[in-house]
Amino acid sequence: MIGVLVITHGAIGESLLASAEQILGARQAQAAALGVAAGEEPEAVLARARALAGRLDAGEGVLVLTDMFGATPCNVAGRMLQDGRIEGVSGISLPMLVRVLSGRNGSLAAAVRRALSGGAEGVVHMNADSCRAQH
């Protein structure tokens, strides 16, 4: 199973992971969140992230999801990336995370594709979508 590490500002990642577990109905093995506090040294965050990734990787690799491209969580993740071993996707959302967590038995490359499609397809203009409430 592919490990999933969520690195975000503050407790965003913990909240997203808890919400995804609620939706999926079960605690997720090999998944963890790492929050970055304001003013925290990137080197300290990187050390914690590498340790977590090592625990989450059972041989299938780790997908790191971050909240905002170019910010500290993303920059930390960027220093961890290893093609085919540790992959990263920025711009995490709940639909992205649920899609990733619900299909982690394939390849790491497939998990990256699921993350990207979950993020893109999770953005919907509600006024134009068929889920709009009928009055």
Phi, psi and omega in degrees: 000139179286134175281151178231123177242123180254119179244120184217171170292135175054221185262015181304312182297319178298318179294317178297317180296316178298319179294318178297320178295323176297315180295317183279346176080014181201150172296139185262119175290153177054039176221137181208158177242144177232117179266141178254121180277153177302132177080001181290141181291127179304325180297322179292319178296317180300317179298316178294319180296317179296320179296316178297315180300320178298322179287330183279340184273112177259020179110349181261353181102175182227135172258122178258125179248130180238165186275316189221121181299132177092348180270174185307312179303318179293318180296321176297311179301319180301330179281349181263342191298138175218113184312127177079354182239310175228113181249154181229144174225131179254153180098035185305144173218166179298316177300322178298311183295317179298317180297318179295311184294331183277358179211067185255011182267001177266209181277161176297322178298321178293324177296321176298315179298319178296319179298313182296317180290323178297319178294313182292315183284345179279351178264116187225133171280105189296330179295330184261348185273156182291348180279001181300133181296138179271135180258000000 
